Amino acid sequence: MTDHPHWAPELRAAAGIVATLMLAGLSIWHYLVGDYRLIALPAAVACLLLITTLSTLRRPTRTMDYLLLVCGYLVTFMQLPTLDDFHTLWLCALVVFNLMLLPLSPLLTLALNLVLMPAWIVRLEGSFAAWNHTQPYLTMVAIVALCGWEFQRQRALARATDPNDPDCDAVNHHTLHERLEGEVDRARHLEQGLVVLILHLPQLDITSEQFGPRAQLSQLDLLCRAVRSRCRDHDILGRQNHADFWLVLPNTSESGALLVLKRLEQMLDNIRLTDTIPVTLCSCLCTLRPGETWPDFEQRLEKSTFDLNISCHSGTQALTPSS
């Protein structure tokens, strides 16, 4: 896994709570059996995990992952010599922790587990005589590494075949061009109108710089919801690039597209990102010409999008159709 698997905040919190309960139970067990010198470490780590878990629920970070892994290493390192029948269980749990919590590839996770294996074995018995535990340990390492590679493959496949944009309720760039090409062919064969409404959000980068990425995602969501509420089911909203969207309106005239744009702008005028900042929108129309081929129409759309960006950021927004 080249990047982090992005575990859900609820799953991270559940893992933190389970680990806290386990460590608290371990502290109570040491108290009941009279091993008072072993109470301090799991009790302190349990308190630290509980505080971190509660803070993670408000703002998820990778701190929880690293803390869980360090706590697992630390407690296992201290408890291995005192265990009688559960050495293999604790050692195999460490292998799973590495894969779940570290943002590493399966190959690096495999290498880390192999490097740490002698340290665990020496800590287990105080010598290299406990090599009978290596077989289940190595078996778990191999299984976890294979699971990591399969997870990576499935995620790459899902990303390659997902038609939706990862940040908002719109189709991605590749799917947009693929479906638009089909709409152009259909409009030419049926002799119907086809209009593409080009939308640009000039505040998108500024919103991210001033209010953070969540505000940026909120602005994208507001635009997509506004478009969905003002369009037909078969209209296509796609994200051309970072701040530009194409709204494909099949079997629509320029007057109908302008009506859609007017309704969309009226809706966005009533929406505020904060108490004082409205959602602004730059737009223009691009209509399919009679006999125009898809490559020519695509090139004209991209040029109109570029011109809209220039005019919008220079303060001279162009709202006239590009026919």
Phi, psi and omega in degrees: 000104185296320176243181187287143183286356175057060175296144181297149179303324179295322179291321177297317180295320179297318178297320179294320179293317178298316179296322178297316179296321179296316181291322176295319176296323177295320177297317179296321179297316178297325178293319183290325181271357176089011177272070187293332182289344181262005184280324191300313185297303180297328179293316179295317180294323178298317178297318179296318179295321180296316179296316180294323179296316180295322178288329179293329178297330179276318181216097182297132176221172177281352181302322180297320180296310181295322181293319177300317181293315180297319179295320177297317177298313186294312181293319178296318179300323181280331188266340184306314181294339184268352182277151181250313189237004187238027180299313184297321180299314181292320180295318180291328177297324178296324179296317179293321177303316181302314183292320185285325193254341182263134177280059182242163174285159178304327180293317179291324176296319177298315180296320180296317179295322179290324179292323182280345185302312179300324180296318179294319182294316179296319179294331184293312184240356182082003180201180179271022182277350185262039182286356176292344178273354184286328183297308177295328179295311180294325177298316178294322177300315180295317180296315181294321178296319178295321177296321178296317179295321179293320177298318179296319180293316180295322179292319177296321178294319179295320179294323182289331184256356181284121181280349186268151175288140184290344186255344186204175182273065177214157178285154182282179186300312183296313181294323178301311181292325180294315181286326178294323176299320177295322179293325177296315179297320180293319179295323180291318182288325181266358181056049178249163178280152177215123181235137175246122178267116182267123183242136179230133178257098184288341183272358192298310180291320180295321178299318180294321180291323185272322188240357177098171183294333179295322177294324177296315178296325178295321178294318177299319180294321179298316179297314183296319179293322178295318179295316181298325182282345183246007183235170177278167183294328184268001173288149187244122173254120181229151179264111181287314175206202190305309185242009183245137178233148173245125175255109184272123182243091179291149177052049183227141176269172179296323179295321177294321178293321177295326177294319177298317180297319180297317179295321180295317179293323178296322179291318181290334178296334182268003182252137180238133173292317172233198181292337188235346187259115176278166176272114179264155185216130171256143186206159171202164181251147175225115186255139178291126180277153178300128179078003181285135180275166181297315180300320179293319180293321178296317179297321180291324176297315180295322178293320178295324177295317178296316179296324179295319177300315181296312183292325182291315182282345175268358176089009179238071182297134178258114180253005181278149180296148175252092188259000000 
